[in-house]
């Protein structure tokens, strides 16, 4: 079941949970248990108190965020916004970025196809599909990004999924003797010799799903924030404070 389809609060999911006297962590555990039982397919990654009084923030395995009352009886989806002196702050996106950063750090960068900058000032992790037109447009600007001091690490996210031509194409690029040259050729629409080997394409594809990648390119910054879609090299460098 897709959590984003939950556009109304759940009413009664069962008997009320007694929360009059519970130890630290018990509320979170009971919320996780209740949601897992109530929503088929949901895997709860974390539960914590939200900064909004009375709400708990639940992170799921596919990057979705759910808010629930303390008893786990009422749910809502969508972004939680906060009015501050500086304007409107997106509390939910800040939480997503924090979670995304932790997941990426835990996964590590082994197996990425990297285009390093000689004078590295920043690193971006790009979930890419070789056949995606805007991914190709971004790749054309990788040399410019490198000149700005931005290292580009590619993670596989063939949107068509496993056992498809696009997926196998990425595997061939990864298994090539010269991965960077093979990526350049594939992104330019040139044929890449088919190759097979033990590779991380499937794991990287699943990683993208865990952190909420839904389209490509998806650019994950070092602070965990995600830029969805193509951004010109100069604008990206400006956003990173390099220009």
VMD Tcl script that draws the C-alpha trace (Angstrom):
set ca {
  {0.00 0.00 0.00}
  {1.39 3.42 -0.95}
  {1.46 5.71 2.07}
  {0.88 8.73 -0.12}
  {-2.59 7.44 -0.78}
  {-3.45 8.02 2.85}
  {-4.94 11.45 2.38}
  {-7.35 11.34 5.28}
  {-6.81 10.51 8.90}
  {-7.45 6.98 10.02}
  {-10.18 6.74 12.58}
  {-10.32 3.70 14.82}
  {-7.55 1.21 14.06}
  {-8.35 -0.91 17.07}
  {-8.58 -0.37 20.79}
  {-7.00 2.74 22.21}
  {-3.46 2.45 23.51}
  {-3.04 3.22 27.17}
  {-0.38 5.91 27.51}
  {-1.04 7.25 30.95}
  {2.20 5.91 32.37}
  {4.80 4.67 29.91}
  {8.56 4.62 29.93}
  {10.68 6.52 27.44}
  {10.56 4.79 24.10}
  {7.46 2.75 24.85}
  {5.14 5.15 23.06}
  {7.36 5.07 19.97}
  {7.52 1.26 20.00}
  {3.77 0.94 20.31}
  {3.16 3.46 17.52}
  {5.52 1.51 15.25}
  {3.81 -1.76 16.08}
  {0.35 -0.37 15.52}
  {1.14 1.24 12.18}
  {2.92 -1.86 10.92}
  {-0.13 -3.94 11.74}
  {-2.59 -1.42 10.31}
  {-0.84 -0.53 7.05}
  {0.13 -3.58 4.93}
  {3.63 -3.30 3.52}
  {4.70 -0.44 5.75}
  {8.16 -0.74 7.28}
  {8.77 1.79 10.03}
  {12.35 3.06 10.15}
  {12.02 5.46 13.07}
  {9.48 7.10 15.38}
  {10.18 10.24 17.37}
  {8.34 13.14 18.91}
  {7.70 15.95 16.47}
  {8.44 19.52 17.45}
  {4.69 20.08 17.02}
  {3.15 19.26 20.38}
  {1.04 16.10 20.38}
  {2.40 14.69 17.12}
  {4.93 11.94 16.48}
  {6.98 11.78 13.30}
  {7.27 8.38 11.60}
  {9.82 7.68 8.88}
  {9.07 4.74 6.57}
  {11.41 2.61 4.49}
  {10.48 4.36 1.23}
  {11.27 7.87 2.45}
  {7.70 8.85 3.31}
  {6.93 10.76 6.49}
  {3.77 10.14 8.49}
  {2.50 12.03 11.53}
  {0.48 10.32 14.21}
  {-1.09 11.14 17.53}
  {0.46 9.66 20.66}
  {-2.04 6.82 20.77}
  {-1.41 5.92 17.12}
  {-5.09 6.33 16.33}
  {-4.97 9.27 13.93}
  {-2.59 9.65 10.99}
  {-1.85 12.35 8.48}
  {0.55 12.71 5.60}
  {2.02 15.75 3.95}
  {4.59 18.35 4.95}
  {4.49 19.95 8.37}
  {5.15 23.68 8.07}
  {6.19 26.08 10.81}
  {5.78 29.83 10.93}
  {9.01 31.51 12.02}
  {10.29 35.08 12.16}
  {12.06 34.38 8.87}
  {8.97 33.00 7.14}
  {7.63 29.49 6.58}
  {9.95 26.59 7.42}
  {9.36 23.06 6.15}
  {9.84 20.89 9.23}
  {9.19 17.66 7.33}
  {11.77 18.30 4.62}
  {14.37 19.13 7.27}
  {13.67 15.77 8.90}
  {13.88 14.01 5.53}
  {17.27 15.61 4.89}
  {18.57 14.47 8.26}
  {17.37 10.92 7.66}
  {18.67 10.92 4.07}
  {22.12 12.05 5.20}
  {22.30 9.24 7.76}
  {21.17 6.60 5.26}
  {23.67 7.76 2.63}
  {26.49 7.79 5.18}
  {25.56 4.29 6.29}
  {25.53 3.02 2.71}
  {28.83 4.67 1.82}
  {30.31 5.45 -1.58}
  {31.81 2.09 -2.47}
  {30.70 1.19 -5.97}
  {29.89 4.70 -7.18}
  {31.09 5.83 -10.59}
  {32.93 8.98 -9.65}
  {33.97 12.05 -11.64}
  {36.25 13.77 -9.11}
  {37.19 17.42 -9.04}
  {40.92 18.12 -8.79}
  {40.34 20.94 -6.34}
  {37.41 19.41 -4.48}
  {35.21 21.83 -2.58}
  {31.95 19.88 -2.52}
  {30.56 16.46 -3.36}
  {27.15 15.67 -4.86}
  {25.63 12.22 -5.10}
  {23.55 11.89 -8.24}
  {21.02 9.11 -8.75}
  {20.99 8.72 -12.49}
  {19.36 6.83 -15.34}
  {21.57 6.52 -18.41}
  {18.61 6.89 -20.78}
  {17.07 9.91 -19.00}
  {17.37 13.03 -21.24}
  {17.92 15.43 -18.36}
  {20.45 13.06 -16.80}
  {22.36 13.27 -20.06}
  {22.09 17.05 -20.02}
  {23.51 17.12 -16.50}
  {26.31 14.75 -17.50}
  {27.34 17.09 -20.31}
  {28.06 19.66 -17.59}
  {30.08 17.38 -15.32}
  {33.39 18.86 -16.58}
  {32.06 22.31 -15.67}
  {31.01 21.06 -12.24}
  {34.48 19.63 -11.76}
  {35.97 23.01 -12.65}
  {33.86 24.58 -9.90}
  {35.36 22.06 -7.48}
  {32.35 19.74 -7.36}
  {32.93 15.99 -7.38}
  {30.06 14.02 -8.93}
  {29.38 10.53 -7.60}
  {26.88 8.53 -9.64}
  {24.49 6.07 -8.01}
  {22.40 3.82 -10.22}
  {18.68 4.46 -10.54}
  {17.43 3.00 -13.85}
  {13.81 4.10 -13.62}
  {12.49 1.14 -15.58}
  {13.65 -1.17 -12.81}
  {15.45 -4.52 -12.74}
  {15.47 -6.89 -15.71}
  {15.05 -4.10 -18.24}
  {17.30 -2.88 -21.06}
  {18.12 0.33 -19.20}
  {19.04 -1.57 -16.06}
  {21.32 -3.93 -17.98}
  {22.91 -0.97 -19.74}
  {23.90 0.50 -16.39}
  {25.34 -2.87 -15.34}
  {27.42 -2.94 -18.52}
  {28.75 0.53 -17.79}
  {29.62 -0.43 -14.24}
  {31.35 -3.63 -15.37}
  {33.35 -1.87 -18.08}
  {37.13 -1.72 -17.75}
  {36.93 2.07 -17.86}
  {33.71 3.06 -16.10}
  {34.04 6.79 -16.74}
  {34.62 6.32 -20.48}
  {31.73 3.87 -20.67}
  {29.46 6.31 -18.85}
  {30.48 9.11 -21.21}
  {29.67 6.91 -24.20}
  {26.35 5.68 -22.83}
  {25.24 9.18 -21.85}
  {26.07 10.34 -25.37}
  {23.82 7.62 -26.79}
  {26.66 5.51 -28.10}
  {26.65 1.74 -27.80}
  {28.43 0.22 -24.83}
  {29.65 -3.36 -25.05}
  {27.53 -5.66 -22.93}
  {29.32 -6.84 -19.82}
  {28.31 -8.64 -16.68}
  {29.95 -8.97 -13.29}
  {29.08 -8.76 -9.63}
  {27.83 -5.21 -9.28}
  {25.98 -2.84 -6.90}
  {23.37 -1.56 -9.35}
  {20.49 -3.34 -7.62}
  {21.59 -2.16 -4.17}
  {21.98 1.42 -5.35}
  {18.56 1.30 -7.00}
  {17.03 0.15 -3.72}
  {18.93 2.86 -1.86}
  {17.29 5.45 -4.08}
  {13.90 4.10 -3.10}
  {14.80 4.28 0.59}
  {15.70 7.96 0.46}
  {12.71 8.98 -1.64}
  {14.10 9.18 -5.17}
  {11.16 9.18 -7.56}
  {12.73 10.61 -10.71}
  {16.11 11.36 -12.21}
  {18.41 13.08 -11.93}
  {18.13 13.32 -8.15}
  {21.01 15.27 -6.62}
  {21.73 14.59 -2.97}
  {23.80 17.28 -1.27}
  {26.19 16.71 1.61}
  {23.66 18.03 4.13}
  {21.08 15.48 3.00}
  {18.91 17.87 1.03}
  {17.81 16.66 -2.37}
  {17.58 18.64 -5.60}
  {15.01 16.92 -7.77}
  {15.70 17.27 -11.46}
  {18.25 18.94 -13.68}
  {19.96 22.11 -12.45}
  {22.49 24.03 -14.59}
  {26.05 23.66 -13.33}
  {26.50 27.34 -12.52}
  {23.27 27.51 -10.53}
  {24.21 24.38 -8.57}
  {27.61 25.85 -7.78}
  {25.95 29.08 -6.68}
  {23.56 27.16 -4.45}
  {26.52 25.42 -2.82}
  {28.14 28.78 -2.14}
  {31.06 28.20 -4.48}
  {30.45 31.26 -6.69}
}
mol new
graphics top color blue
foreach p $ca { graphics top sphere $p radius 0.5 }
foreach p [lrange $ca 0 end-1] q [lrange $ca 1 end] { graphics top cylinder $p $q radius 0.2 }
display resetview
